[in-house]
Amino acid sequence: MMDFNRVDLGSVQIHKKAIADLAVTALAEINGVRLVPPDLKTKILKSLGQETYPGVVVSVDKNNQVTVELRVVVRYGISIPDIARQIQETVRNAIERTVDISLKDINVNVQGIERGRE
């Protein structure tokens, strides 16, 4: 018996770069935190038209579970545990809301403390 309420049009695949773009956009909404600065390789790729994020790594394991790793710099005076939890919640909400996937992990790696900039 055919189910006329269900239509299967094929598959949807989401590239890891799209997930990284979402993570970067969500991170930009949080005050006092930013991605680690780009290295020389990233600057060269950007000048050639390729947008990459050195502070974001998206990986998919053999069970198709997605993990996002973010390397960030935090402004001096901000509680690192609090901002890390805020980053995890904001990124998880943005990705799950937009692409409807559940993330296995969101790892926040604080690479440094930034002083003197607002």
Long-range contacts (C-beta under 8 A, 24 or more apart in sequence): 14-99, 14-101, 16-58, 16-59, 16-60, 17-58, 18-99, 19-58, 19-66, 19-68, 19-95, 19-99, 20-53, 20-56, 20-58, 20-68, 22-91, 22-94, 22-95, 22-98, 22-99, 23-53, 23-56, 23-58, 23-68, 23-70, 23-91, 23-94, 23-95, 24-53, 24-56, 25-94, 26-90, 26-91, 26-93, 26-94, 26-95, 27-70, 27-72, 27-87, 27-90, 27-91, 29-90, 30-83, 30-86, 30-87, 30-90, 31-75, 32-74, 32-75, 32-78, 32-83, 33-72, 33-73, 33-74, 33-75, 33-78, 33-83, 33-87, 34-72, 34-73, 34-114, 35-70, 35-71, 35-72, 35-73, 36-71, 36-72, 36-73, 36-111, 36-112, 37-73, 55-111, 61-104, 65-102, 65-103, 65-104, 66-101, 66-102, 66-103, 66-104, 67-103, 67-104, 67-105, 67-106, 67-107, 68-95, 68-103, 68-105, 68-106, 68-107, 69-106, 69-107, 69-109, 70-106, 70-107, 70-108, 70-109, 71-109, 71-111, 72-108, 72-109, 72-110, 72-111, 73-110, 73-111, 73-112, 73-113, 73-114, 74-110, 74-112, 74-113, 74-114, 75-113, 75-114, 75-115, 75-117, 75-118, 76-113, 76-114, 76-115, 76-116, 80-110, 84-108, 84-110
